[in-house]
Amino acid sequence: MKDLFKSFLLFGLATAIEGLLGFMLLPIYTRRFTKIEYGVIDMVGVILGIATIFGVLQIETALQRYYYDSTGVRRKILTFNVFLFVFIASVLVSSILYFSAPILANLLLEDYKYQKIIRIACFQLPLINMNVLGLIVLRFEKENLKFFIIIIVKVLTSLLFVLLFVVYNKMGIQGVFFAQLLALLLSSSLLFGFIKKYVCFHYSLRVIKKTLVYSLPQIPARIGSILMSQANRFFMLSFLSLSAIGLYAVSLKLSSGIQLFYAAFVMAWRPFMFDKFKSENSKAIFSSVLPIISCVIFLLVCIICLFSQEIFALMTSKEFYEGHKYIGGLSLYFSLFLIKEVVDIGPVIKEKTKYLSYTFFFSLFVNFLSLYILIQLDGLRGVVFSLIISNLTLVILSWVVSNYLYPVPFNKGHFLMLFFPVFSLSIVSMFLETPFFVRMILVFFSMLFYLFSLIYFIKKYRSI
């Protein structure tokens, strides 16, 4: 647990700094762009996010799975072949995206003039995917300082270029994507300099086949995951507007503190999980992590939920203020991904990754069905309800399937006890405007409940 905690703190600090960039840029964007323009920025990001799946093909999971199984030159050959395959696939997908830009601009952004923005963004795709692989190598090699330096460089250059292109030169939406591209180029150059000693330039078809056998069954799950979080934009385009997407995107950004927590945890959790799997008491260790993580993440969701009005007043302009009511529900939605990661051990450990796809696609079906119904009944609030419902479905299915493949004695009663308060607060906050003093009382009792629970479960872990 100490190794997990140390890694989590380091990666948490790094991802927090990277996430801080989004928060620093948000006041600039919400004051420089309208809701429609912010909606365009978000939609281009969605297009890029979906495209990256087909560039990386989940091979980064194979790199993580087999990294410690390989040593010396074999590990370097594994790393090189993963990088080579992902680079070729990413360039191919980028080319398709580049030439499809006019169609996508007209279909999704309702104006051909945005094709230039899509074309600028598509050059980011190979760099994004290569960055993902490079940072994995640094994490698994425990090059923590170099990992931290890469994040700092990326954040500082991104901020600098946004100030230069968006604020000073007033390049509008194009300036946003030029800034992202240049920051990626600089940080990628530094990253490749750091990891070159971990690569051996030797092509191996056998290695590529092995990684694909592990990773390809996960692609449907990854597609399901991205569609679950991103497909609601296409429903909003049909039933609402680009302006609604802009408002939703700002609410999503301000609730993404939980997503940063999740990203940091996953970076620390995978190496920890594969390492502890070899221990005799691995199942007891895994089961003890769930309530500890639940206490921390659910307390953070409660605090974000109860201070949503103040967060929006501080970070956005009045045009976006109504989005504060959605932060609690969106934060809860993000927190459930973390819970899913903890309970979904079986398919990863047993290399039965096809089950990841099964659970994601059933949850995706629930997401589409509930979204179609609820967005017409309750607008943006219906979108948030749909996300929570689909992620609850995902957690339950993952829990059941994982327990079938690799039984871990997770305590359902403890989890439900911790989940009920945060669920209640998140739902109520979407309907009621609560006075400040009432919210302060709720913050006090939330902290009391979750902190005492955290102390209790940490003591239980130490007794293992």
N, C-alpha and C positions, 0 to 999 in steps of 0.2 A: 504493500500500500504506500510506503514511503516513496518508492520509485515512481508510482503513478502520480502521487501528489506533487512531487518535484517537477516531473515532466509537465503536469497539468498547469502548474504555476508559471513555468517558463513559456509554454505555448499559449497559455492564457494571456500572459502579458503581451506576447508578440501579436496575437490575434486581436487583443483589445486595442493595441496601438493602431493596427491596420483598420479595425472597425471604427476607431476614433476619427479616421479620415472621412468616413461617410458622414459622421455627425458634424465634423467641422465644415464640410462642403454643403450640408443641407441648408443652413441659413443663407448661403450664397445662392444656391439653386432656387430656393423658394422665393427669393427676392428678385432674381434675375429672370425666372421663367414662370409662365402661367401654368395652370393645372394641365392644360392640353400639351404644352411643351414638355412638362415633366412626364406626362404620360407617354410621349414619343420616346424620351430617353429610357424610360422603363421598358417599353415594348422592344426597342432595339437590344436592350440587355437580355430580354427574354429570348429573342431570336438567337443571340450569341450563346446563351446558356444551353439552349437545346442543341445547337450545332456542335458544341464542345463534346457532347456525349459521343457523337459519331466520329470524333477525332481521337478520343482517348480509348473508347471501347472497353472501359472498365479494367484495362490492363494494369492500371496503378494498383488495383487490389491484388493482382498476381505478384507484382513486385514486392508488396508488403508480405504476402503469404510465404514466398519462397526466399526472401532476402536472408533470413537467419538460417535457413536450411542449406544455403550455399556459403562457401568460404573461399578466400583467396581469389584466384583468377576466375573461378567459376562464378563467383558473385559479380565480378566486374563484367563478365560476358553477359550475364543475365541483365545487368543494368543497361549495357550498350544496346542490346537487342530490343529491349522495351522502349528505350528512347528512339531508336531508329524506326520502329514500327509506328509509334505514335506520331512522330514527325511527318512521315509520309502520309499517314491517314489524315492528319490535321491539315496539311497543305491541300490535299485533294478536296476535303470538305470546305475549306476556305475558298477554293476556286469555284466550286458549285455555288456557294453563297454569294460570291462576288458577281457572277453572271446572272444570278436570280434576283439581284437587288431591285430592279425596276418593278418586277411582279410583286415582290414582298412589300415594297413601299406603297404601291397602289392598293393592295389587298388588305394590309394590316394597319398602315399609317394614313391611309386615305388621301395620299398626295405623292406624286412622283418625285417631288423635290427632295424627299427624304432618302432617296436611293444613294446619294453621296454619303450620307451618314452610315448607312448599312455597309457600304464598301470600305469606309475607313475602319469600321468596327471589325470587319472580317479579317483584317490583317493581325488583329490581336489573338485570333484563335490558336495558331500554332504556339505562340509565346505563352499563352495561358496554360495550355496543356503541358508544355515542357517545364514550365515553372512548377506545376503540381508534382511532376516526377522528381525534379531536382530537390524540392523541399522535403520530399519523402526520404530521399537518400541522406540528406543532412540530418533528419530526425533519427533515422535508424543507425546512422554512424555516430550519433550523439554529438554532432557538431553544433551544439546549442548556440554558441556565440555567433557562428556564421549564419545560422538560421535567423537569429535576431537581427543581425546586420542587414540581411536581405530585406526583411520586412521594413526596417527603418528607412532604408534607401528608397524603397518603393513608395512609402507613405510621403516622405519629404519631397520627392520628385513629382509625385502626383499633385500634391498641394501647390507646389511651385508652378507647374505647368497650367493648372486650372486658373490660378491667379493671373498668369501671363496671358493665356488665350481667352478666357471667359470674362475676367474682370477688366484687365488692362486693354487688350485688343478687341474685346467685345465681339468675339467670333460666334457667339450663340451656342447652339447645340453641337455644331461641328467642333467647336473648341473643347467641349467635354471629351469627345472621343479622340481628338488629337492628343490631348493631355494624357489620357489613359494609355494610348499606344506608345508614346515616347517614354513614359515612366516604366512600362513593361520592357521596352528595349534596353534601358539602362540597367534595371534590376536583373534582367535575364543575362546580360553580359557578365555581370559580377557573379551571378549564381553559377554559370557554366565554368567560370574560372575556379570556383571553390570545389566543384565536384569532378573535375577532369581526372583527378588521381584515382577516382573510384570507378573508372570506365576503362575497359579493354576493347579496342576496336577489332572485334572478331565476330563476323556474322555466323549465326547458328540457327538453322531452320528448326532444329529440334527444340531449342529454347523457346522460340516464338510459338511453336505448336503447343508446347506445354502451358505457356501463359494464356494462350487463347482458349484452351480447353477449360481452364479455371475461370477465365473472365467472361467469355461469351454468354454463358447461361445467366450472368448477372445483368446483361444489357437490358432485357425487358424490365427488370426491377428498377434499373436506373432511369429508364424512360418513364416508367410508372411514377417514380419519385419526382422527377422534374415536371411531369404533366400534372401531378397532384398539386404542386406548388405554383405552377406557372399557367396551366390551362385556363384558370379562372379569368385571365386577361381576355381570352378569346370569347368567353361567355359575356364578359363585361362589354366588349366591343359590339356584340350582337344585341344585348339587352339594355346596356347603359351607354357609356361614351368614353372617349379618350380622357375627358376631364375627370370622370369617375376613376379611371385607371391612375391618373396623376395623384388624386387624393388618397387612393388606396396605397399607392407606392410609397408615399410619404409616411403613412401610418405603419407600413411594413418596415420601412427603414428605421423608424424610431423604436420599433419593437425588436429590432435585430440584435440588440444587446444579448438576448437569449441565444440567438443563432451563433454569436461569437463564442459564448460559453460552450455551446454544443461543438463547434469546430475545434476549440482547444481541447475539449474532453476526448473527442475522437482521435486526435493526433496522439494523445497520451494513452488512450484506452487500447488501441489495437496492438502496439508493442507489448504493453502490460499483459493483455489477455493471452497472446501467443506464448509469452514467457511463463506465466503462471499456470498455463494449461498442463505443463509438465509436472507440476507439484501434486502431491498426494491429496492435499486438501483444497484443490483448485475450486471445486464446486461450492465449498463453504465460503471461500474468498469471494467468488463471483456473486453469490447470493447476498453477501454483506454489503456489496457496493451499491446495490439498488436503493435501499432506504437512505443511505448517506447522501448520494447524489440527489435523490428526490427532495430531501430537506433543503438543500442548497438552492436547487433550481426553482422549486416552487415558492420559496421565500422571495427570490428575485422577481418572479412573475407577480407576486402580490404587491411588492413595492412599486414596480412599474405601473401596474394597474391602478393603484391608489393615487399615484402622482402624475397620471397621464395629462391632466389639464395643465399643470405647471410645465411639464416637458414640452408640450406643444406651444405654449405661450413663449417659452424661452427660445425654441429652435425654429419656429416657422413664422410666416406672415399670417395675417388674419384670413386670407383667402383659403388657407389649408386648415384652419383651427378646428373645424367640425370633425376632423378625422381622429381626434383624441379618444373618442368613445370606442374605437376599434383596437387600441393598443393592447388592452388586457387580453382579449380573445386571441389576437395574433401571437402574443407572447406565450400563451398557453399552448397554442398550436406548435410553435417552435420547440417548446420544452418536451413535448411528446416524442419528437424525433430522438432526443437524448435517451428517454426511457426505452424506446424501441431498440436503440443501439445496445443498451445493457442487457436486455432480456433476450435479444436475438443472437445468442451465441452459437446455438446448434448448427445452423447451416454453414457458418464460417469455419468452425472447428472441424466439422465432419466433411468439409468440402462438398456439401450438398447445396451448392449455391443456386440451383434451379428453384429451390423453395423460396428464396428471396423474391424471385420474379412472381411466383404464384401469389404470395401475400400482397405484394405491391399492386398487382393487377386487379385483385378483388377489391382492395381499398380504393383503387382508381375508379372502378365501376361505381362504388358507393359515392365517391367524390363527384363524379359526373351527374349521377342521378339526383343527389341531394342539391347540387349546385343548380341544376336546371330548374328544380322546383323552388328552392329558397330564394334565388336571385330575383325571380319574378314576384315572390311574395313580400320580400323585405330588402331588396336592393343590396347595398354594400354589406349591411349587417347579415344578410343571407349568405353572402360569400364567406364571411368569417365563420358563421355557424357550420357551413359545409366543410371548411377546412378542419375544424375541431372534430366533427363527426367522422370524417375520413381518417384522421390520424388516430383517433381512439380505436377505430376498426383495425388499423394497421398494428397498433400496439397489442391488441387482444389476439389477433391472428398470429403475429410473430411470437408471442409468448407461448401459445398453444403448440405451434409447429416446432419451435426450438426445444420445448420440453419433451416433445416426442423424439427428437433426434439426439438430444443430449440433456437429460433431466438435471435441472438445477433447482434446489429447494427455495425458490423465491417465495417470500411470505406475502400472499395476496391481501390479507387483512391489514397488515402494516401499510402496504401501498395505498389501499383505498382510504385509510385513515388520513394519510398525508395528502391525497389527491382531492378529497372532498372540499376542504376550505378554499383552495386556489381555484377550483372549478366554479364554485359558487360566486366568488368575487369577480371572476372574469366575465361571467354571464350577466350578473346584475349591473356591472359597470357599463354595459352597452345600452342599458335602458334608463338608468337613474343618474342624475347629477347630484352627487353627495356633497354636503357642506364640508369645508376643510377640517373642522374640529372632529367631525365624525370619522373622516379618513385617517386622521392622526391616531385616534383610538384604535381603529382597525389595524393600522401599521404596528402599533405597540403589541396587540394581542397576536398578530401574525408572527412577529419576531419572537415573542415569548414561546409560542407553540412550536415553531420550527427549530429554534435554537436548542430548546430543551430536548426535543426529539433527536436532533443531530448529536448532542452529547451522549444520549442513551445508546444510539446505534454505533457510534464510534467505540464506546466501551465494549459493546458486544463483539465488534470486529477484533479488538485487541485480545479478547479471550480465546480466539480461534487458535 
